[in-house]
Amino acid sequence: MAALTIRNLDDETKARLRVSAARHGRSMEAEVRAILKEALPAPPPAGGLGSRIHARFAAVGGVDIALPDRREGARAATFET
């Protein structure tokens, strides 16, 4: 655990912190921890959209799809009028 010292905290802010801590039934130190935790949310998960979708549905299980052989090269589309 890290320790943090806050210097030059004005009296009004300290008094408001003390009142807020009392209102929530915790110490000033615990109140500061709660404020910081709320103000600094966890970073978004790593990876892109596809990775996040996969992570969400991974527990459901996957589907095996037979892929066709790719022996033939790509060909241009033909449009008939």
C-alpha positions, 0 to 999 in steps of 0.5 A: 500500500502506498502512503500519500501526504497532502500539503497546503490543504486549506481549512475549509476543504479539510472541514468539508472533508471531515463533515463528509466523512462523518456523514458516511460514517468513516474516517477522513482517510477512508473518505479520501480513499473513497473519493479518489476511487470514485474520481479515478475509474478503472481504465477501459479493458485492453483490446478492441471491440472484437476482443471485448465481444469475444470476452463477453460471449466466450463462456457460451461456447463457440461454433466451428464453421467449415471454411471452403478451400481457397484454391481459386483466386479472387475474381471481379464481380460481373454486373449484367444490365 
